Each structure stands twice: as C-alpha cells, then as structure tokens.
Amino acid sequence: MSVSNRKFIWLLLILLLLGIGVYGVYQSSNENHTIQATPAIQSLSVIKPHEQDAKIVHIYIGQAEAINQTEIVPYISGHITDITVQGGQKVKKGDVLAVLEQDEFLADLAAADAALFALKADFVNAKIKYERMKNSGEDVYAQQEIDNAKSSFLSAAGNLEKARAEQFAAQTKFDYTYMKAPFDGVLGNIAVSPGEYVSPQSHNLMELVQYNPIRVVFSVTDKDFLNSFDKKDKADIVVKARLANGDVLPQVGKIKYTSNTIDKNTNSLAIYAEFENPDNRLLPNAYVQVLLEKEYKNIILIAKPRVIMKPDGDYLYTVLNGILSLHKLHIFGESDDNFVAENNFAEDEYIVEDTPESQQAGDEVSYIIKAVQ
C-alpha cells in the first residue's frame, strides 16, 4: 500500500471518530435539555382555614349637631316685664323664660269669660223652653211657637260656641305673654332686658340648644355600607364616640338615619347616630371619632401579606386536591394585622402560607400541612 493510500485511510478514520463524538455530544445535550424542561413539583406549607369569631372596629370622623336649636321669640307683641332665666342656664320644656305685659290680655280674657258665662245661661234657658214646648205638643202650643223656640235654641247654641272660641282665643293670647321653652336645653346669651318692646319679628332675643340627646353625623364609603349596614346586620353594630381628649362616651349611640343616595363627589353615604348626653360632654359642632364595632361569627382571619389585591377583587393562594388555585375572598374589614373574611373555603381546601415562587394557578403541587396556632 502506498503512502498516499495510508494517509487517506487515516483521514477517513479520524473523520469517522469526530463524527461519532459530535453525535454523542448532541445526544447528551438533548437528554440534559429534556430533564431540565420538566419542572420539579414544588412543596408548599399550607394551613387549614380556622373558623373563629372576631370584632371589627371602623373609625370615622363625625361632627356633633344639636337635634333641636331655635331662637326664642314671642308670638305676640308687647313690652317685657320680667326675665326669669340667665344665659347658660339649663331649662325644661315649658319653663317660663320671660313675661310680657299682661294687663290688656288679662282684660280681654275676663271679658271673654263673662260673655261665655252669660251665653251659657241663655243657652240653658233656650234649651229648656224648646224641650218643654216640644214635649207638650200642638195641643198646648202652636207649631209656629214650637218652631220659634227651636230657632232660639239653635241660635243660643251657636252663640255659645262662638263665645267659647273667643274665650279660647283670649286665653291663648294671654298664655302667649309667657315666653316658654319649647324643649329641654341650654340657653345662650340673653340679648334683651325688661322694658324692651318685642314682637314676632324680633331676632336674637335668646337661643335655646338641646344637648341631650345629641346627634353625630358621619359618612361611610359605599363598600363599608354594603359590608356593615344592610338591614339584617345593622342591629349588630355598636356605635361609640371618642372625644377630643381620647375619652369614649359610656353611652352607646343608635343609628337613626341613613341617606338614601350616595354622594357622587365622595362616594359615601351620610349617617346620623343619636347619643344620650346627660353630662353635656358632647357639644354641638365638636368633632369626634365615631367607632363602629361589629362582632363577626364563624369567619376566617387571614394575614394581610397573603392577600393578593386585583382590580376585580381580593385573592388568596390555596391548594385543593393537590392543585394550586387563586381563591377569591369576601373581606369584611380588618382586625389588627389580619383581614376578616367570609369562610367560603371548601372542606379540603388549604391556605398557602407563602406566595409560591415559580408555580402558577393550575399547577400540581405537594404540600405540608402545618398546625394552626
């Protein structure tokens, strides 16, 4: 064999070996790629949802308002003869605050009383005469006489009713000489003195403000309203008021009014709560914190970091039958570092403690069940 033939054979052997080596590397690369493309099943720590009771406290800013507040003015005109109260004094409904000059009204009342007395006598006489003639019949009295007696009786009855109305009007005007408190409250500054002439058009004589009970006005968001103020749950809400110094009124408020529309500018509803205020600690126009406390039964407390907030709602990773899922929550509110949510979990559904690193909803996972503390 010539030298050139031997070189050619060696060259073919070398190329063959190189080809075998490249094929082996290619096969090895494909096998490694296939192994890496198969993800390992991730093991997650999960806990069983633990049903319990919890109290949620919502805090809002409210402002106190007097339920009743009015200026005291007379119903009639006249000179003031006496002022029986002082500014800042507590008064009861019906208490006399000031007295107007009474002589003229007292005289009118006396005249009305006398007229009423006289007309009562006329009525009695007319009634007796008519009944006697009617009972005697036409054998004793002519029908014309009986008819005349009846007419006199009816006229006397009408005059008596008119006299009673005039006496009532005279009594009412006389009673108006007493300026009285229309409700329980506290008087403000008294800007009038005895001897001054006042009328129904007078203003700023004195102001009366009711302190007890008192109203607190606040607003809630539409979401809070739906979660807490529907008809079946409203009775379970405890309303309290925290004053500027941090004290909480011992009296519990009662919700008396809820607006029937949502304010489109603030997306909220106005609510009135009424408080007993015997010590006048809550004053009109004062700002307070309104505390709405509500007890929830059979709910789930979920740590805030576990909740995923999305535009269409709040979610939580869970595992059901070995499959990772995104579970939609119905959250009522917050309690410390937890969300208070409805227990809408399946019997064999578990809450994932930490956010999965690489797995997605629908992936198969293994899990370790941890005991609930």
Helices and strands as residue ranges (DSSP letters): H 3-37, E 43-47, E 51-66, E 69-72, E 78-83, E 90-91, E 96-100, H 103-136, H 143-175, E 178-180, E 185-187, E 197-198, E 206-209, E 214-221, H 222-228, G 234-236, E 237-242, E 254-258, E 268-275, E 287-303, G 304-306, E 307-310, E 313-320, E 323-329, E 331-335, E 338-342, E 349-352, E 366-370
